[in-house]
Amino acid sequence: MICRQVTDPQSDMVRGWRLPVGEGLVGRVAQTGQTIIAADVQTDARHYKGLISKQG
């Protein structure tokens, strides 16, 4: 999957990212076809941590 639309302060960094199906919350949705409701995305175990590690 390629991130084409971002509404985040770091949108320039995230736009264009390639993420494998099954990776992160979005990849999981793409893989299973089922929606995910996460009360706090940052603390959800399925959250893709790659952006955090690139900043840090």
PDB file of N, H, CA, C and O in Angstrom:
ATOM      1  N   MET A   1       0.839  -1.154   0.000  1.00  0.00           N
ATOM      2  CA  MET A   1       0.000   0.000   0.000  1.00  0.00           C
ATOM      3  C   MET A   1       0.892   1.228   0.000  1.00  0.00           C
ATOM      4  O   MET A   1       1.972   1.235   0.591  1.00  0.00           O
ATOM      5  N   ILE A   2       0.416   2.268  -0.679  1.00  0.00           N
ATOM      6  H   ILE A   2      -0.461   2.262  -1.159  1.00  0.00           H
ATOM      7  CA  ILE A   2       1.145   3.537  -0.712  1.00  0.00           C
ATOM      8  C   ILE A   2       0.261   4.620  -0.108  1.00  0.00           C
ATOM      9  O   ILE A   2      -0.887   4.793  -0.516  1.00  0.00           O
ATOM     10  N   CYS A   3       0.792   5.335   0.851  1.00  0.00           N
ATOM     11  H   CYS A   3       1.725   5.194   1.183  1.00  0.00           H
ATOM     12  CA  CYS A   3       0.045   6.401   1.508  1.00  0.00           C
ATOM     13  C   CYS A   3      -0.038   7.604   0.572  1.00  0.00           C
ATOM     14  O   CYS A   3       0.981   8.198   0.221  1.00  0.00           O
ATOM     15  N   ARG A   4      -1.244   7.954   0.175  1.00  0.00           N
ATOM     16  H   ARG A   4      -2.072   7.472   0.460  1.00  0.00           H
ATOM     17  CA  ARG A   4      -1.450   9.073  -0.742  1.00  0.00           C
ATOM     18  C   ARG A   4      -2.040  10.299  -0.055  1.00  0.00           C
ATOM     19  O   ARG A   4      -1.801  11.422  -0.498  1.00  0.00           O
ATOM     20  N   GLN A   5      -2.807  10.109   1.020  1.00  0.00           N
ATOM     21  H   GLN A   5      -3.001   9.196   1.380  1.00  0.00           H
ATOM     22  CA  GLN A   5      -3.458  11.221   1.701  1.00  0.00           C
ATOM     23  C   GLN A   5      -3.153  11.150   3.189  1.00  0.00           C
ATOM     24  O   GLN A   5      -3.333  10.107   3.817  1.00  0.00           O
ATOM     25  N   VAL A   6      -2.692  12.257   3.749  1.00  0.00           N
ATOM     26  H   VAL A   6      -2.546  13.105   3.239  1.00  0.00           H
ATOM     27  CA  VAL A   6      -2.334  12.299   5.167  1.00  0.00           C
ATOM     28  C   VAL A   6      -2.881  13.588   5.764  1.00  0.00           C
ATOM     29  O   VAL A   6      -2.740  14.658   5.172  1.00  0.00           O
ATOM     30  N   THR A   7      -3.500  13.492   6.924  1.00  0.00           N
ATOM     31  H   THR A   7      -3.616  12.623   7.405  1.00  0.00           H
ATOM     32  CA  THR A   7      -3.945  14.673   7.664  1.00  0.00           C
ATOM     33  C   THR A   7      -3.236  14.648   9.013  1.00  0.00           C
ATOM     34  O   THR A   7      -3.822  14.266  10.026  1.00  0.00           O
ATOM     35  N   ASP A   8      -2.000  15.049   9.015  1.00  0.00           N
ATOM     36  H   ASP A   8      -1.525  15.359   8.192  1.00  0.00           H
ATOM     37  CA  ASP A   8      -1.159  14.966  10.191  1.00  0.00           C
ATOM     38  C   ASP A   8      -0.076  16.036  10.069  1.00  0.00           C
ATOM     39  O   ASP A   8       0.297  16.401   8.954  1.00  0.00           O
ATOM     40  N   PRO A   9       0.431  16.540  11.176  1.00  0.00           N
ATOM     41  CA  PRO A   9       1.506  17.526  11.088  1.00  0.00           C
ATOM     42  C   PRO A   9       2.745  17.015  10.344  1.00  0.00           C
ATOM     43  O   PRO A   9       3.519  17.809   9.810  1.00  0.00           O
ATOM     44  N   GLN A  10       2.934  15.689  10.309  1.00  0.00           N
ATOM     45  H   GLN A  10       2.305  15.044  10.743  1.00  0.00           H
ATOM     46  CA  GLN A  10       4.094  15.112   9.634  1.00  0.00           C
ATOM     47  C   GLN A  10       3.718  14.541   8.265  1.00  0.00           C
ATOM     48  O   GLN A  10       4.325  13.577   7.800  1.00  0.00           O
ATOM     49  N   SER A  11       2.717  15.141   7.628  1.00  0.00           N
ATOM     50  H   SER A  11       2.224  15.925   8.005  1.00  0.00           H
ATOM     51  CA  SER A  11       2.209  14.591   6.376  1.00  0.00           C
ATOM     52  C   SER A  11       3.276  14.515   5.296  1.00  0.00           C
ATOM     53  O   SER A  11       3.265  13.577   4.499  1.00  0.00           O
ATOM     54  N   ASP A  12       4.197  15.470   5.242  1.00  0.00           N
ATOM     55  H   ASP A  12       4.205  16.232   5.889  1.00  0.00           H
ATOM     56  CA  ASP A  12       5.251  15.425   4.227  1.00  0.00           C
ATOM     57  C   ASP A  12       6.152  14.210   4.401  1.00  0.00           C
ATOM     58  O   ASP A  12       6.660  13.665   3.421  1.00  0.00           O
ATOM     59  N   MET A  13       6.351  13.785   5.645  1.00  0.00           N
ATOM     60  H   MET A  13       5.938  14.228   6.441  1.00  0.00           H
ATOM     61  CA  MET A  13       7.192  12.630   5.918  1.00  0.00           C
ATOM     62  C   MET A  13       6.460  11.321   5.591  1.00  0.00           C
ATOM     63  O   MET A  13       7.084  10.355   5.153  1.00  0.00           O
ATOM     64  N   VAL A  14       5.165  11.290   5.799  1.00  0.00           N
ATOM     65  H   VAL A  14       4.658  12.074   6.155  1.00  0.00           H
ATOM     66  CA  VAL A  14       4.397  10.047   5.659  1.00  0.00           C
ATOM     67  C   VAL A  14       3.892   9.836   4.236  1.00  0.00           C
ATOM     68  O   VAL A  14       3.833   8.698   3.770  1.00  0.00           O
ATOM     69  N   ARG A  15       3.531  10.892   3.549  1.00  0.00           N
ATOM     70  H   ARG A  15       3.578  11.816   3.928  1.00  0.00           H
ATOM     71  CA  ARG A  15       2.990  10.769   2.186  1.00  0.00           C
ATOM     72  C   ARG A  15       4.003  10.043   1.302  1.00  0.00           C
ATOM     73  O   ARG A  15       5.181  10.397   1.265  1.00  0.00           O
ATOM     74  N   GLY A  16       3.523   9.025   0.594  1.00  0.00           N
ATOM     75  H   GLY A  16       2.566   8.737   0.624  1.00  0.00           H
ATOM     76  CA  GLY A  16       4.384   8.254  -0.292  1.00  0.00           C
ATOM     77  C   GLY A  16       4.979   7.007   0.349  1.00  0.00           C
ATOM     78  O   GLY A  16       5.620   6.204  -0.329  1.00  0.00           O
ATOM     79  N   TRP A  17       4.769   6.841   1.658  1.00  0.00           N
ATOM     80  H   TRP A  17       4.248   7.493   2.208  1.00  0.00           H
ATOM     81  CA  TRP A  17       5.276   5.636   2.323  1.00  0.00           C
ATOM     82  C   TRP A  17       4.659   4.395   1.733  1.00  0.00           C
ATOM     83  O   TRP A  17       3.496   4.400   1.328  1.00  0.00           O
ATOM     84  N   ARG A  18       5.421   3.350   1.684  1.00  0.00           N
ATOM     85  H   ARG A  18       6.365   3.346   2.013  1.00  0.00           H
ATOM     86  CA  ARG A  18       4.925   2.040   1.251  1.00  0.00           C
ATOM     87  C   ARG A  18       4.845   1.152   2.489  1.00  0.00           C
ATOM     88  O   ARG A  18       5.805   1.026   3.250  1.00  0.00           O
ATOM     89  N   LEU A  19       3.699   0.554   2.667  1.00  0.00           N
ATOM     90  H   LEU A  19       2.919   0.657   2.049  1.00  0.00           H
ATOM     91  CA  LEU A  19       3.456  -0.289   3.832  1.00  0.00           C
ATOM     92  C   LEU A  19       2.898  -1.624   3.367  1.00  0.00           C
ATOM     93  O   LEU A  19       1.917  -1.655   2.623  1.00  0.00           O
ATOM     94  N   PRO A  20       3.502  -2.722   3.789  1.00  0.00           N
ATOM     95  CA  PRO A  20       3.002  -4.030   3.362  1.00  0.00           C
ATOM     96  C   PRO A  20       1.602  -4.301   3.902  1.00  0.00           C
ATOM     97  O   PRO A  20       1.268  -3.891   5.014  1.00  0.00           O
ATOM     98  N   VAL A  21       0.791  -4.988   3.113  1.00  0.00           N
ATOM     99  H   VAL A  21       1.063  -5.321   2.210  1.00  0.00           H
ATOM    100  CA  VAL A  21      -0.527  -5.428   3.578  1.00  0.00           C
ATOM    101  C   VAL A  21      -0.305  -6.276   4.829  1.00  0.00           C
ATOM    102  O   VAL A  21       0.568  -7.144   4.852  1.00  0.00           O
ATOM    103  N   GLY A  22      -1.094  -6.023   5.857  1.00  0.00           N
ATOM    104  H   GLY A  22      -1.804  -5.318   5.839  1.00  0.00           H
ATOM    105  CA  GLY A  22      -0.966  -6.748   7.112  1.00  0.00           C
ATOM    106  C   GLY A  22      -0.151  -6.002   8.159  1.00  0.00           C
ATOM    107  O   GLY A  22      -0.160  -6.388   9.328  1.00  0.00           O
ATOM    108  N   GLU A  23       0.550  -4.944   7.770  1.00  0.00           N
ATOM    109  H   GLU A  23       0.557  -4.630   6.820  1.00  0.00           H
ATOM    110  CA  GLU A  23       1.396  -4.173   8.682  1.00  0.00           C
ATOM    111  C   GLU A  23       0.628  -2.958   9.202  1.00  0.00           C
ATOM    112  O   GLU A  23       0.051  -2.210   8.414  1.00  0.00           O
ATOM    113  N   GLY A  24       0.617  -2.759  10.499  1.00  0.00           N
ATOM    114  H   GLY A  24       1.087  -3.366  11.139  1.00  0.00           H
ATOM    115  CA  GLY A  24      -0.075  -1.617  11.097  1.00  0.00           C
ATOM    116  C   GLY A  24      -1.590  -1.791  11.042  1.00  0.00           C
ATOM    117  O   GLY A  24      -2.102  -2.790  10.538  1.00  0.00           O
ATOM    118  N   LEU A  25      -2.284  -0.802  11.567  1.00  0.00           N
ATOM    119  H   LEU A  25      -1.867   0.010  11.976  1.00  0.00           H
ATOM    120  CA  LEU A  25      -3.752  -0.864  11.588  1.00  0.00           C
ATOM    121  C   LEU A  25      -4.332  -0.846  10.181  1.00  0.00           C
ATOM    122  O   LEU A  25      -5.228  -1.631   9.870  1.00  0.00           O
ATOM    123  N   VAL A  26      -3.833   0.039   9.329  1.00  0.00           N
ATOM    124  H   VAL A  26      -3.106   0.677   9.581  1.00  0.00           H
ATOM    125  CA  VAL A  26      -4.357   0.150   7.969  1.00  0.00           C
ATOM    126  C   VAL A  26      -4.075  -1.124   7.177  1.00  0.00           C
ATOM    127  O   VAL A  26      -4.939  -1.618   6.453  1.00  0.00           O
ATOM    128  N   GLY A  27      -2.886  -1.639   7.316  1.00  0.00           N
ATOM    129  H   GLY A  27      -2.183  -1.238   7.905  1.00  0.00           H
ATOM    130  CA  GLY A  27      -2.536  -2.875   6.619  1.00  0.00           C
ATOM    131  C   GLY A  27      -3.373  -4.054   7.070  1.00  0.00           C
ATOM    132  O   GLY A  27      -3.708  -4.938   6.282  1.00  0.00           O
ATOM    133  N   ARG A  28      -3.707  -4.053   8.356  1.00  0.00           N
ATOM    134  H   ARG A  28      -3.435  -3.335   8.997  1.00  0.00           H
ATOM    135  CA  ARG A  28      -4.555  -5.118   8.903  1.00  0.00           C
ATOM    136  C   ARG A  28      -5.959  -5.043   8.315  1.00  0.00           C
ATOM    137  O   ARG A  28      -6.553  -6.067   7.980  1.00  0.00           O
ATOM    138  N   VAL A  29      -6.489  -3.820   8.190  1.00  0.00           N
ATOM    139  H   VAL A  29      -6.006  -2.988   8.462  1.00  0.00           H
ATOM    140  CA  VAL A  29      -7.806  -3.621   7.587  1.00  0.00           C
ATOM    141  C   VAL A  29      -7.779  -4.081   6.134  1.00  0.00           C
ATOM    142  O   VAL A  29      -8.702  -4.757   5.679  1.00  0.00           O
ATOM    143  N   ALA A  30      -6.730  -3.721   5.408  1.00  0.00           N
ATOM    144  H   ALA A  30      -5.981  -3.172   5.778  1.00  0.00           H
ATOM    145  CA  ALA A  30      -6.618  -4.135   4.006  1.00  0.00           C
ATOM    146  C   ALA A  30      -6.536  -5.651   3.885  1.00  0.00           C
ATOM    147  O   ALA A  30      -7.082  -6.232   2.947  1.00  0.00           O
ATOM    148  N   GLN A  31      -5.867  -6.280   4.816  1.00  0.00           N
ATOM    149  H   GLN A  31      -5.424  -5.807   5.578  1.00  0.00           H
ATOM    150  CA  GLN A  31      -5.692  -7.736   4.785  1.00  0.00           C
ATOM    151  C   GLN A  31      -6.982  -8.480   5.107  1.00  0.00           C
ATOM    152  O   GLN A  31      -7.316  -9.465   4.448  1.00  0.00           O
ATOM    153  N   THR A  32      -7.710  -8.007   6.126  1.00  0.00           N
ATOM    154  H   THR A  32      -7.439  -7.207   6.661  1.00  0.00           H
ATOM    155  CA  THR A  32      -8.890  -8.743   6.600  1.00  0.00           C
ATOM    156  C   THR A  32     -10.198  -8.243   6.004  1.00  0.00           C
ATOM    157  O   THR A  32     -11.178  -8.986   5.941  1.00  0.00           O
ATOM    158  N   GLY A  33     -10.217  -6.969   5.561  1.00  0.00           N
ATOM    159  H   GLY A  33      -9.421  -6.366   5.613  1.00  0.00           H
ATOM    160  CA  GLY A  33     -11.458  -6.386   5.065  1.00  0.00           C
ATOM    161  C   GLY A  33     -12.402  -5.964   6.181  1.00  0.00           C
ATOM    162  O   GLY A  33     -13.542  -5.580   5.920  1.00  0.00           O
ATOM    163  N   GLN A  34     -11.937  -6.032   7.417  1.00  0.00           N
ATOM    164  H   GLN A  34     -11.011  -6.344   7.630  1.00  0.00           H
ATOM    165  CA  GLN A  34     -12.769  -5.657   8.563  1.00  0.00           C
ATOM    166  C   GLN A  34     -12.253  -4.352   9.171  1.00  0.00           C
ATOM    167  O   GLN A  34     -11.047  -4.114   9.246  1.00  0.00           O
ATOM    168  N   THR A  35     -13.193  -3.521   9.600  1.00  0.00           N
ATOM    169  H   THR A  35     -14.172  -3.714   9.540  1.00  0.00           H
ATOM    170  CA  THR A  35     -12.804  -2.258  10.218  1.00  0.00           C
ATOM    171  C   THR A  35     -12.194  -2.489  11.597  1.00  0.00           C
ATOM    172  O   THR A  35     -12.419  -3.518  12.234  1.00  0.00           O
ATOM    173  N   ILE A  36     -11.424  -1.513  12.035  1.00  0.00           N
ATOM    174  H   ILE A  36     -11.242  -0.676  11.518  1.00  0.00           H
ATOM    175  CA  ILE A  36     -10.822  -1.543  13.371  1.00  0.00           C
ATOM    176  C   ILE A  36     -11.173  -0.237  14.062  1.00  0.00           C
ATOM    177  O   ILE A  36     -11.034   0.840  13.483  1.00  0.00           O
ATOM    178  N   ILE A  37     -11.625  -0.338  15.295  1.00  0.00           N
ATOM    179  H   ILE A  37     -11.738  -1.213  15.766  1.00  0.00           H
ATOM    180  CA  ILE A  37     -11.839   0.838  16.126  1.00  0.00           C
ATOM    181  C   ILE A  37     -10.787   0.785  17.225  1.00  0.00           C
ATOM    182  O   ILE A  37     -10.726  -0.175  17.993  1.00  0.00           O
ATOM    183  N   ALA A  38      -9.966   1.816  17.294  1.00  0.00           N
ATOM    184  H   ALA A  38     -10.015   2.596  16.670  1.00  0.00           H
ATOM    185  CA  ALA A  38      -8.910   1.879  18.303  1.00  0.00           C
ATOM    186  C   ALA A  38      -9.129   3.142  19.133  1.00  0.00           C
ATOM    187  O   ALA A  38      -9.144   4.251  18.598  1.00  0.00           O
ATOM    188  N   ALA A  39      -9.294   2.968  20.426  1.00  0.00           N
ATOM    189  H   ALA A  39      -9.281   2.067  20.861  1.00  0.00           H
ATOM    190  CA  ALA A  39      -9.514   4.107  21.315  1.00  0.00           C
ATOM    191  C   ALA A  39      -8.302   5.035  21.326  1.00  0.00           C
ATOM    192  O   ALA A  39      -8.456   6.255  21.389  1.00  0.00           O
ATOM    193  N   ASP A  40      -7.111   4.471  21.265  1.00  0.00           N
ATOM    194  H   ASP A  40      -6.986   3.480  21.213  1.00  0.00           H
ATOM    195  CA  ASP A  40      -5.873   5.251  21.245  1.00  0.00           C
ATOM    196  C   ASP A  40      -4.896   4.544  20.313  1.00  0.00           C
ATOM    197  O   ASP A  40      -4.267   3.555  20.691  1.00  0.00           O
ATOM    198  N   VAL A  41      -4.779   5.048  19.120  1.00  0.00           N
ATOM    199  H   VAL A  41      -5.290   5.851  18.813  1.00  0.00           H
ATOM    200  CA  VAL A  41      -3.956   4.407  18.091  1.00  0.00           C
ATOM    201  C   VAL A  41      -2.506   4.261  18.558  1.00  0.00           C
ATOM    202  O   VAL A  41      -1.875   3.237  18.297  1.00  0.00           O
ATOM    203  N   GLN A  42      -1.984   5.258  19.234  1.00  0.00           N
ATOM    204  H   GLN A  42      -2.497   6.090  19.445  1.00  0.00           H
ATOM    205  CA  GLN A  42      -0.576   5.242  19.665  1.00  0.00           C
ATOM    206  C   GLN A  42      -0.264   4.063  20.598  1.00  0.00           C
ATOM    207  O   GLN A  42       0.848   3.534  20.577  1.00  0.00           O
ATOM    208  N   THR A  43      -1.236   3.656  21.409  1.00  0.00           N
ATOM    209  H   THR A  43      -2.139   4.086  21.426  1.00  0.00           H
ATOM    210  CA  THR A  43      -0.979   2.571  22.362  1.00  0.00           C
ATOM    211  C   THR A  43      -1.477   1.215  21.866  1.00  0.00           C
ATOM    212  O   THR A  43      -1.249   0.200  22.524  1.00  0.00           O
ATOM    213  N   ASP A  44      -2.146   1.183  20.725  1.00  0.00           N
ATOM    214  H   ASP A  44      -2.331   2.008  20.191  1.00  0.00           H
ATOM    215  CA  ASP A  44      -2.642  -0.078  20.173  1.00  0.00           C
ATOM    216  C   ASP A  44      -1.458  -0.914  19.688  1.00  0.00           C
ATOM    217  O   ASP A  44      -0.598  -0.408  18.967  1.00  0.00           O
ATOM    218  N   ALA A  45      -1.408  -2.179  20.074  1.00  0.00           N
ATOM    219  H   ALA A  45      -2.106  -2.590  20.659  1.00  0.00           H
ATOM    220  CA  ALA A  45      -0.298  -3.067  19.716  1.00  0.00           C
ATOM    221  C   ALA A  45      -0.155  -3.230  18.204  1.00  0.00           C
ATOM    222  O   ALA A  45       0.931  -3.556  17.723  1.00  0.00           O
ATOM    223  N   ARG A  46      -1.222  -3.012  17.454  1.00  0.00           N
ATOM    224  H   ARG A  46      -2.104  -2.748  17.844  1.00  0.00           H
ATOM    225  CA  ARG A  46      -1.179  -3.170  15.991  1.00  0.00           C
ATOM    226  C   ARG A  46      -0.681  -1.918  15.281  1.00  0.00           C
ATOM    227  O   ARG A  46      -0.460  -1.945  14.070  1.00  0.00           O
ATOM    228  N   HIS A  47      -0.500  -0.825  16.011  1.00  0.00           N
ATOM    229  H   HIS A  47      -0.679  -0.803  16.995  1.00  0.00           H
ATOM    230  CA  HIS A  47      -0.053   0.452  15.441  1.00  0.00           C
ATOM    231  C   HIS A  47       1.346   0.299  14.847  1.00  0.00           C
ATOM    232  O   HIS A  47       2.231  -0.284  15.473  1.00  0.00           O
ATOM    233  N   TYR A  48       1.542   0.828  13.628  1.00  0.00           N
ATOM    234  H   TYR A  48       0.823   1.301  13.119  1.00  0.00           H
ATOM    235  CA  TYR A  48       2.852   0.773  12.976  1.00  0.00           C
ATOM    236  C   TYR A  48       3.801   1.763  13.645  1.00  0.00           C
ATOM    237  O   TYR A  48       3.535   2.964  13.667  1.00  0.00           O
ATOM    238  N   LYS A  49       4.878   1.272  14.176  1.00  0.00           N
ATOM    239  H   LYS A  49       5.095   0.296  14.158  1.00  0.00           H
ATOM    240  CA  LYS A  49       5.812   2.098  14.948  1.00  0.00           C
ATOM    241  C   LYS A  49       6.924   2.700  14.083  1.00  0.00           C
ATOM    242  O   LYS A  49       7.789   3.395  14.614  1.00  0.00           O
ATOM    243  N   GLY A  50       6.927   2.461  12.800  1.00  0.00           N
ATOM    244  H   GLY A  50       6.224   1.896  12.368  1.00  0.00           H
ATOM    245  CA  GLY A  50       7.997   2.916  11.930  1.00  0.00           C
ATOM    246  C   GLY A  50       8.197   4.408  11.916  1.00  0.00           C
ATOM    247  O   GLY A  50       9.340   4.865  11.888  1.00  0.00           O
ATOM    248  N   LEU A  51       7.134   5.191  11.935  1.00  0.00           N
ATOM    249  H   LEU A  51       6.205   4.820  11.958  1.00  0.00           H
ATOM    250  CA  LEU A  51       7.262   6.649  11.929  1.00  0.00           C
ATOM    251  C   LEU A  51       7.940   7.124  13.198  1.00  0.00           C
ATOM    252  O   LEU A  51       8.796   8.008  13.151  1.00  0.00           O
ATOM    253  N   ILE A  52       7.576   6.558  14.314  1.00  0.00           N
ATOM    254  H   ILE A  52       6.881   5.839  14.352  1.00  0.00           H
ATOM    255  CA  ILE A  52       8.172   6.948  15.590  1.00  0.00           C
ATOM    256  C   ILE A  52       9.670   6.676  15.568  1.00  0.00           C
ATOM    257  O   ILE A  52      10.460   7.518  15.997  1.00  0.00           O
ATOM    258  N   SER A  53      10.068   5.503  15.071  1.00  0.00           N
ATOM    259  H   SER A  53       9.426   4.819  14.723  1.00  0.00           H
ATOM    260  CA  SER A  53      11.488   5.163  15.047  1.00  0.00           C
ATOM    261  C   SER A  53      12.260   6.037  14.066  1.00  0.00           C
ATOM    262  O   SER A  53      13.447   6.281  14.287  1.00  0.00           O
ATOM    263  N   LYS A  54      11.630   6.521  12.981  1.00  0.00           N
ATOM    264  H   LYS A  54      10.666   6.323  12.801  1.00  0.00           H
ATOM    265  CA  LYS A  54      12.306   7.385  12.023  1.00  0.00           C
ATOM    266  C   LYS A  54      12.522   8.777  12.593  1.00  0.00           C
ATOM    267  O   LYS A  54      13.468   9.463  12.204  1.00  0.00           O
ATOM    268  N   GLN A  55      11.650   9.210  13.518  1.00  0.00           N
ATOM    269  H   GLN A  55      10.881   8.654  13.834  1.00  0.00           H
ATOM    270  CA  GLN A  55      11.772  10.539  14.103  1.00  0.00           C
ATOM    271  C   GLN A  55      12.850  10.589  15.164  1.00  0.00           C
ATOM    272  O   GLN A  55      13.529  11.599  15.345  1.00  0.00           O
ATOM    273  N   GLY A  56      12.988   9.486  15.852  1.00  0.00           N
ATOM    274  H   GLY A  56      12.436   8.666  15.704  1.00  0.00           H
ATOM    275  CA  GLY A  56      13.706   9.486  16.979  1.00  0.00           C
ATOM    276  C   GLY A  56      14.973   9.378  17.443  1.00  0.00           C
ATOM    277  O   GLY A  56      15.195   9.438  18.652  1.00  0.00           O
TER     278      GLY A  56
END
